[in-house]
Amino acid sequence: MQSPLRLERRLTQPKWLNWGVPLLSLLGALILGAVVLMATGKNPISVYMRILERGFASTDAFSRTLISATPYAFTGLAASVAFRMGLINIGGEGQLYLGTIGAAFAGIAFADQPTPIIITAMIICGMLFGGFWAAIVGVLKAKFSTNEIITSLMLNYIAAILLDYLIFNSTSYWRDPKSFGFPTGKRLVEAAYWYDMSFGPIKVPFGFLVAMIAAGIVWFLYNRTRFGYEVSVIASSPSAARYAGIRTRWKIITVMSLSGALAGLGGASDVGDFRHVLDAKGVQIAGYGYTGIVVAALARLNPISAIFVAVFLGGLSNAGYALQGPDFPSGLVGTLQGLILFTAVAGEILTRYRIKRQTHVAEGVPS
Amino acid sequence: MVDDTDSKLTVTMKGIVKRFPGVVANDGVDFEARAGEVHALLGENGAGKSTLSNVLTGLYRPDEGTISLNNEVVHFDSPREALERGIGMVHQHFRLVNSFTVAENIILGEQSKNLMMDTSAAIERISALATQYGIAVDPNARIWQLSVGEQQRVEILKALYHGAKILILDEPTAVLTPQEADALFVVLRSMVAEGRTVIFISHKLDEVMAVADRITVLRAGKTVSTIECATTTTRDLARLMVGRDVVFDRVVRTSQAEPDNVVLQISNIDANDDRGRQALTSIFLTVGKSEIVAIAGVAGNGQRELAEVIGGMRNATRGTVAVNNEVIPNGRVRKSMSAGVSHVPEDRLHTGLVADHSVEDNLILKSYRRAPISKYSVLRRGVIRDQATDIIKKYDVKTPGTTTPVRLLSGGNVQKILLAREFNTSPSVMVVSSPTRGLDVGAIENVRKRLVEAADSGVGVLLISEDLEEIFALADRILVMYEGTIVGNIAAHDATRESIGLLMGGIAIHQENN
């Protein structure tokens, strides 16, 4: 038996789908979430109101949301950049760790310099370290056709072990020799703290501004330059890319490095804006890299949308921290995020296909 | 599933019509194969051979016409149903699981009552069948360990095991060495001696003559004739296959070809195909200024590889390609492009163009690296749009706009865009593969006119085509490719369809070189 409904490929994608589908997905996720909440005996309306209030509704809440959003914005951009060429970079997590290592190194090494120089050095080192980590994946794929999903994922674990080694298992450059008992990293001097900017009552982390600039650059790169054109040809048709003489292998390495550099920049911002130390455990618990994949998927790989999505998800997790307690299950925010991703991926199908009622009856047997 | 060779099967297909959007693949085909014969189905690519066999095996349902087995009308909804009635097929591309053993592949899909597969009984039967027909295969070998020829034997065994009394082989020798092909013919003969029927699909004249009892020739979806092998010659078959000489319009040229003013020179080229087998052997050819040189041949005889070598998409393993007397580096697309080579691949929509990209983005695929399209690595959208608007007007492309994805356009308009872009690069040499395949009459005329215009303006055109009518309409000189070599080089006015058809079928004739 065939289902009476079937999917039919859309010939063109109407513009309204670009915002309509994500909004519908969000609505769908909220409805599904409400079912979960009611099943656990909570009033969904009041829970959602509290999330809105604690995540977005006050200037204080919004300032905190931007803090949560900053790393998501970077890892979201990193994932988008790679996914746009069909490279499934799951390694944003490890690339971000390497970014924290690089930025902490610069922060310690340039401690006696003026702030602008330290910040610049931290940004450059964070990007270089993260980019290098991703370039390993790119080179392996370009030279030996290894699967980037697996190599980038495996490198996450290696990066985590590297972090632990630098702080807990060695007397490395990063470890504070004066830390007794529980080993910690060297704390950065205050001159290495990234700027706090204020727009009216809202505090904006310097890293968030950098993320917005990066999003603008990525958008320009992908939509207005030869580089972006080549990436889009490779993504849409590898054989056409070969035909046009585009060096696909080089692009794989370049795009992976760019993706890793953006994640590494997120790591630099994590050190410079918030932690001011190489915090081996804290950064691993946060899981920014994996959330970046969610950001990219929800933003439909658009770098500008990625910023907005990052703010939205930042608000959710911020509300999650603020509301955690006996009457507010801590897993709820994760559940909601998962539902949103789920509905967004389902909704993605609707941008490419439309649902049609089956009118075609199986043809009669010719006789 | 009892192996019962005593019940012999005669299959009769009457008035088979199968339409696909825009194409009538089978247009009233009559076909009959008797028990105990090798019946060849001969025809050019696109003549409808594969469609007919897919109808017979239940993969397609005919729009009109009937299939009967021993005078009983049958309907097959799937290959499984056809196989249950004794019709099995060996496809050109094998359907085997590489990591499984021969025996596991053969019993794959069998309904089993037990959770575990019991291969021991199967292995015994497989061995018995193999001995009976002289098919040497180890049932315990894994598929990936086998050569292509051995894999084909596994496919044949699979069909026999499942009780096929009528076995259809689709271009079985395409993947075989001559020795393997001879061994296959012996197996086929022993099968028909047992009273089975073999339907042998091919476009190679000599092997059809070697193995078949009777031959049915298809052309353009219709049955041309069914003849006894003993009463025909390869020459007659060639004529039947490519059609009688019909009067066709030769496109009028305004400039004379200058074959001595060489713009493309290919010397001693060898190259491998995608799987690393040798596809080209010692190719020599030249194309002169304003000359249209056609390469005739059935697809898969090395034409694509040759075009890719010239276009820089494929490395030659030996030999050189020179444009305007300058050797271009091996396997470098950009070097080929800048030397003045334009390559129009046969896969327009996925190689020549990016199907999902807009018309304007496709028009810059060869020029986006240079001014005026880009400046300081930044694309100039305004210039790109203006260029697209101009080209759409000049070449009369029917498109809703410059930002429409090319996959939404008709085949003729897709080809117009591809050719327009290539002409815009002002090439010295154009390598054009099957430029009118799948197009309608109006679009075909348009494309041919453009190619002749290019030649008139001095471009040397290498036209790779299976369409003899097109070759005779356009070419100054005709080369024939067969199994990776050039087997004929004939001035167009000296060539006949028959002589070209024979060469395409691998029959060497006395020829006049020029």
Interface residues (C-beta under 8 A of the other chain):
Chain A: L11 T12 R224 T225 R226 F227 Y229 S232 V233 S236 S237 S239 A240 R242 Y243 A244 G245 E363 V365 P366 S367
Chain B: R61 P62 D63 E64 G65 T66 V73 H75 G311 G312 M313 R332 V333 R334 M337 H343 P345 D347 H350 T351 G352 L353 V354 A355 D356 H357 D361 I364 L365 K366 Y368 R369 S374 S377 V378 L379 R381 P405 L408
